[in-house]
Amino acid sequence: MKNTKKTLALLMILVIMAGMLAGCGGQHAAPAATQAPAQTEAPAAPEAPAEPEAPSTVEVTDMKGRTVTLPADVQRVVVTFNMEEYFAVAGDTGIDKLVGWSHKYWEGRRQDAYDAFTAVYPQLAEISDVGYNGDISIESIISLQPDVVLASSTGANYNALEPAFDNLRAAGIECVFFDFHAQTVEKHCQSVKLLGTILGQEERAEEIAAFYTEQMAVVTDRLTDLPDEARPRVYMEFSMGPGQYGGTWSEQMWGALIRTCGGANIAAGMEGASVEIAPEQVISANPEVIIFTCSPREDVSDNVVLGYGADEALARERLGAYSSREGWAGLDAVKNGSMGALYHDLSRHIFDFAGAQFLAKSIQPEIFADLDPEANLAEFFDRFMPVDLDGVWTLSLK
C-alpha cells in the first residue's frame, strides 16, 4: 500500500513536470518578421506658374513722335486717310472694326477706288462719314466712340485733328498718325508696322514691310552708281488733256522719284511742291522721257484715265494725242516714242513700289528690261488687298 502511494505520487510529479516543460516550450518567441522599410512619398510636382494676364493697353509712338496709350485689343476704328494701308494691314477684320471714315478720301475724288472697295464691302457706303481734311467733324468722331483715330501726319489731315487732341482725349480717344508722304522706305515700313501693332496684325505688317523693301531695292540697288551724265531729261505732268497743261512736281512727290528712278527732272529747283510750268519751258528743256500721271476726273473729258476699271485702248488713244501738242513734234521724247502714263495713286502708298519700278523702266529701259511692275503689283494685291487689281495702272507708247 505504502509502495503504491509512492508510485502514484511519482507519476503525478512526472505529469506535472511534462506539462511545465510543454508550457515552457510554447513560450519561446517566434523569430520577429523583418519589417519592410517605410515607403516615402515622392515630392509633389511644383505647380505650373499661372499664365500672366494679357495687358489691357499698349503704348505706341506715332510718326509725329507722340506716345499714346491705346486698348491692346482695338475693336472700333475711325480712319481719315490711307484707307488702302488700313485694309492691307487689317486683313479680313478691317471692315468689322471700321466705325467711321472720310468718304471724300475716295468718293468723288478717286471714284474708281471708291467703286472698287464698295463692290467688295457694300457696307462702306453706310459707315459714318466723319468729313475729310479741313471738314473733319470732331463731334462726329466723339459720337462714334472709337478706340483710335488713324490719320495722316502731314497737311490738312493732321491740321484738322491737332487742335482737338484735348477734347478727343477727354472722351477717351487718341489719334495715331502715319507718314507715307515722305516717300522713304524707312517711313513706309515704320508706318505699316505701327498699324500692325495697333490692329493686332504684327506678323502681317512685317510681311508687307518686307515685300515693299524688297521691291524698292529692285530699283535702288541697280542705280547706286549711276552717273549724272547717264540720267535722261524727264518731264512729268498730271493729265488734264492735251489742251491744257497740268501741274508738274519739283522736289517732292513725283519730282523726287524721278531722280530715285534714274532721271533728271526738268522742273527741279522750281519753288513749291506741285508747280505750274510754262509750255515754252518744257519745249526749251526738250525732255527725253515724258510721263503723265492719271486719275479719273469729272471736270475734263479728254485726259488719260488709269486705275481700277480703266480701258487700255481709250487710255492709249488719249496718251497718243499729246504728241500733237503745239511745239511737241520736235521733242526727243515724242520722236522716240518715250511717252508713258501711270495711275496717280502709285505714289505715297504702300504699293507705290510699282510706280517707282515703272518710272525706272521708262527712264532706264536697258537696266530694267527684265522688270514687270504690274506683275509685282498684282502679287501685292493677291497677297494683301481685299480688292482685285483690275483695269490699267501703267501704260507706255513703246
Number of C-alpha atoms within 10 A of each C-alpha: 6 6 8 9 10 10 12 11 12 12 12 11 12 12 12 12 12 12 12 12 11 11 11 10 10 10 8 8 7 7 6 6 6 6 6 6 6 6 6 6 6 6 6 6 6 6 6 6 6 6 6 6 6 7 9 9 12 14 13 17 13 19 19 14 10 11 12 13 14 20 14 17 14 17 16 17 23 24 25 25 25 19 17 18 21 20 19 25 28 24 17 13 13 17 16 12 17 19 22 24 25 23 21 18 20 17 14 14 15 18 19 19 21 19 17 18 21 14 13 12 13 12 12 19 16 10 15 17 21 24 19 19 21 13 12 19 16 17 12 14 25 17 9 15 18 22 21 23 22 22 21 24 21 16 11 15 19 21 14 16 20 13 11 14 14 12 14 21 12 11 14 14 19 19 24 25 22 24 23 25 17 15 19 13 18 12 16 24 22 20 21 26 22 23 25 21 18 21 22 16 18 18 13 18 27 17 16 24 21 12 19 20 17 13 20 19 15 16 23 16 9 14 17 10 8 11 9 11 8 11 18 18 21 26 26 25 22 23 29 23 17 19 13 11 15 18 16 23 28 22 19 16 17 27 25 18 21 27 21 17 23 28 26 25 25 24 22 16 11 15 12 11 16 19 15 17 17 10 14 10 11 17 16 12 15 20 21 22 26 22 24 24 27 24 24 24 17 9 8 11 11 18 24 32 30 26 24 23 16 19 15 17 10 14 20 17 13 18 25 18 15 20 19 12 12 12 13 17 14 12 20 17 22 21 13 12 17 18 25 23 28 27 23 23 18 22 21 20 18 25 25 21 26 26 28 24 25 29 29 29 21 26 27 19 13 10 14 17 11 9 16 13 20 17 11 17 20 16 13 19 16 13 12 20 20 18 19 13 19 13 15 19 28 24 20 16 14 9
